[in-house]
Amino acid sequence: MNSLDAKNQQYDAAIESIQATIAKLQKCSERERAELQNDFQQLHAMYDKATRGRVEIVFFGEISTGKSALINALIGQQVAAVDVQGGWTKEVWGTTWEGAGHRIPGLDQSEIILVDTPGINEVGGTDRAELAETTARRADLILFVIDSDINDVEYSSLLELAAVNKPIIIVFNKRDLYTAAELDALIDRIRERLAGLIPPEHLVLTSAHPRRIEHVVEDEQGQVRSEWIRPEPDVNDLKLLILQVLEKEGLGLIALNAALYAADKSDRISTVRVQMRKRQADNLIWGMAATKATVVALAPGIFDILGGVSIDVLLIVTLSKLYGLDFSMYQARNLARGIAKAAGIFALGELTSWGASALKTLTFSIATPLTLIPQGAAAGFSSYIIGRAAQHYFEHGGSWGRESAKEVVTQILRDTDKDSVIHHLKDEIKRKLPWNRHAAK
């Protein structure tokens, strides 16, 4: 397989990953889709971007480093205002690089978009920082613009951008402000500090908006006057490097970006689903544990155990539906049995229930008032642990993750305040006792 075929396969796989993530979102509940509405729109925008082959090159940097001037110089016309005081860019914006002369092979509608962002050191930049991160995750190529030695703010921002896993080019702008010796010393220091973070060949020097130079002009009458003339922008090395990267890796960058974006959104969808379903699961587990505690406490001999087992199975079936799975009663019964075995519940809480059940049976339920509270609380506690373990199981897509069932249950038992749970279940039993018309006697 040649290099182009491999990149085409990667591109096709990336498109499929976006489609799969959109499908995953569509399977969410109505409440979850409402929470993820922006993500849904962003995924569709990324799908449109990837299928059209639109390359987004995003400019980052501090105020007044010349990001807007670089965009103007690359495009060859004034599309952005250049304010010497800096800080004019209040939001992310982009423009098409019509004169780039590059198209992604096989994608006739492909285009290059140059995207400017607010300065990373602007006051009150929390919202802008979030906007910049969103933009970086959409970017195919990042240009980080500096105009002097890298300071701590810039270095921290570079570390954050590097974590997004996109290729980064360092653009040292305003080279015309330095002598050759000063430039050599600066570039050496910058390369030393960025070693291992940015490839040395990804540092390029530009002068996007050169300072005016005084020229002495003599007219036909021999009169001498001075004129201040701004030289043409010097961005050819940058343009060449960008086009080299796109020529070599353009399709691969689009594929990588789309796949990373889809993976990130998939994680976001999973997190939101888990968080929202966790609240519902918590209420369900407590409710079922309290119900089991009451049923086991009040039911006559042997029917208490059967009723308790049925409630555990129903709890697992209901939890499975909550997490988008569909367990049968048979599957739920096996899972409940496996969790109980891993927890040693039969040797602890369930023995209490079985013993109390036997006592009620032998005494024809005369012993019920004696066994009611301890048996019910023990049964409810076992149901609570089974529910928590099943919740972990379903949160991990129907598996125990990297741990075994016993390890998971052991951790749940370790993190559970047994006294608090038992106390809560005892209170529930007492609260529901009036349901039994014979309880007062």
Number of C-alpha atoms within 10 A of each C-alpha: 5 6 8 12 10 12 19 16 14 19 23 13 16 26 21 16 21 24 16 14 21 21 11 13 22 13 12 18 14 10 10 18 18 12 15 19 12 10 18 19 12 16 22 14 12 20 22 13 18 23 18 16 23 23 26 23 23 25 30 27 25 22 20 19 23 26 31 25 24 27 23 21 21 20 18 13 10 12 14 18 11 19 13 11 8 17 17 16 18 12 13 15 15 18 15 15 18 13 10 16 9 15 19 20 13 11 14 10 11 18 20 22 19 24 23 26 24 25 25 19 15 15 9 8 14 11 10 19 18 11 15 24 15 12 21 25 18 24 26 26 25 23 24 22 25 23 19 17 16 17 10 9 12 19 13 12 18 20 12 13 20 16 9 16 15 19 17 22 22 24 26 25 25 21 18 16 14 12 9 11 8 11 18 11 11 17 17 11 13 18 17 11 14 17 10 9 12 17 14 15 10 17 20 19 22 22 24 26 22 19 16 11 12 11 11 10 11 11 8 6 6 8 8 10 10 11 11 11 12 12 13 12 19 21 20 16 11 22 16 12 16 18 15 12 14 21 14 10 14 24 26 20 22 29 26 20 25 29 21 20 24 24 16 14 21 21 13 14 23 18 13 17 23 18 14 14 19 17 10 13 23 15 12 18 25 20 17 21 31 28 22 31 32 29 24 33 31 25 21 19 23 18 15 26 23 13 14 28 19 14 20 26 25 18 24 28 21 18 25 23 12 19 21 16 14 15 19 14 14 11 14 22 19 13 21 22 18 15 23 22 15 17 24 16 21 16 11 12 20 21 15 20 28 18 13 26 27 18 19 23 17 12 12 12 18 13 18 22 13 14 21 25 23 19 28 32 30 27 33 36 27 26 31 28 23 27 26 22 27 29 23 19 19 20 23 15 14 16 14 18 13 9 10 12 23 18 14 22 24 17 13 17 15 10 9 14 10 13 10 10 19 22 13 16 29 23 15 20 25 12 11 15 17 11 10 10 8 8 11 7 5
